[in-house]
């Protein structure tokens, strides 16, 4: 066989192999960026406003309005309280989400945690008056959960959804 033909065949084989490898790598990249997104998880439902017996202590709590109380013993600025209860179907055991997202969104903290019953939780939230009232308005009677989405950078992120 002509040595020039042999070189051409070897070069064509190499080029074909390189192109095939690039296509295979490209296909792997596409499949690795296609994420299975969770559209609804860690669901909180039946969010209701509660009035625990502790709010009957007039030396400790002063009724402000609409289920919101002032903690008279609290010295910091986050001295307003409301108690909510909710059902949660957590997809991961002991998940603090979406509660952690709610606390961040409304600049609140859990000032007291009551004993949970089955899948029903009851917590007292503390914060400034405006944030407590905003959270009350936006959360009571709603369904709250986490949802995955793909960011512009191609990474999967989680966001809080309230509906």
N, C-alpha and C positions, 0 to 999 in steps of 0.2 A: 504494500500500500504506500502511496505517496506520503512522505513525511508531512507535507503541508496539509493534506486532508486529515491526517491523524491529529495534528495540532488544532485544526479547526473543530474537529469532533470533540476533542478534550475541552476546548474553550467553550463550545456550545453546551456541553454537559455541565461544566462548572457554572456558567451563567444561568442555566435552567435550574440547577440546584440552589443557587443563591436566591434567585427570584422565588422559587417555591418556598424556601425557608422564610423569606420576608412575608409572603402571603400567609403562611402558617402562623408566624408570630403576630401578624396583624389580626388574624382571626382570634387568637388567644387574647389579645388585648381587648377586642370588642366584647368577647364573652366575659372577661373579668370586670369590665365596666358596666355590664348590664346587671344591676342589683335587684334582688328580690326586696321590694320595699313593703314595709308594714304600714298599711294605711290607717289602722286604728288599733292601739294597744294600750295597756295600763288604763283601762276605762274607769272613770269615776262617774257614777250616776246617782240619782235621787239625792242631790245636794240640798239640804234643808237647814234653815236657821233654827237653833235650839236655845232654850233658856235653862241652863243647869241651876240646881238649887244654890250653888255657891253665889250666884248673883243676888240672892235675897239678903246677903250680908251687907247692910247699909253702911257699915263702918269701912268696908273694903271696896264696894262697887257703887257707882252712881249711874243711874239710867240716863242715857243721852237721848237716843231716839232709834226707832226701827230695829230693835234687837242689839244695839251697840251700847256698851258700857264703858265707863271710865274707871280704871283701876287706881284707887286713891292711894295705894301703897307704893305704886310705881313712881320712881323719881326721874326716869329717863323720858325722852320725848315720845317713845312708842308705848303709850300708856292706855290706848283704847283697845277694847276687846269685843270679839263676837265669837260665838261657838257655832260650828257647823257639824253636821253629820252627813255621811255619804256611804254609798256602797262602792266597793272597788273590786274589779276583776283584774288582778295583776298578772301579767304574762310571765313575769319573773318573780319568784318568791322573795318576799321582803323588799320589794321595789319601793323606793321613795318617790318615784315619779308616777303621775305628774304633779304630786304635791310640791316637790322641790321647785318645779317650774312655776307653779302658782306663787309660791313664796317669793321667788325672784321677780316675777312680773309685777307684783303689787307691793314689793318691799315690806313683806310681813314676816313674822316668825311664829312658831308654835309655842305659845306661852303655857299651855297645859294640854296633856294628852289623857283622855278618859279611857277606861277599859273598853277594848273592842269586843263586839258581840258578833260572832260568825264573820260575815264579810262586811259588817257595818262598823264604821269608824266614827269617832267623835273627837274633835279637837277644838281647842280655843286658840284663835288667832290674835296676835297682837300687832299693833302698828299705829301710825298716826291716823287721825280721824279721816282725812281725805282718802287715804289708801284703803282703809277699812270699808268706808262707804262705797268706794268704787268696786272693790272686790265683791262686796255683798250684792251690788246691783248686777254685776256681770256673771256671777257664779251660781247664785241660788236658783234652783230649778233647771239648771243646765247640765249638759253632758260634757265632760272634760276628758281629753285623752291625748296621747302622743301620736305623731305621724312622722314617718320618714320621708325625706325628699333628697334629691341629688342637687348639690350646690353647683355653682358655675365651675368650680374646680374639679368636678367629677366625683367628689367624696359624698358619702351619705351622712346626712345630719338629721336631727330630731327636732320637731317643733311642737309647741303646745297648741292644741285646738280646743276652742270653747264653742259649743253650738247648742 
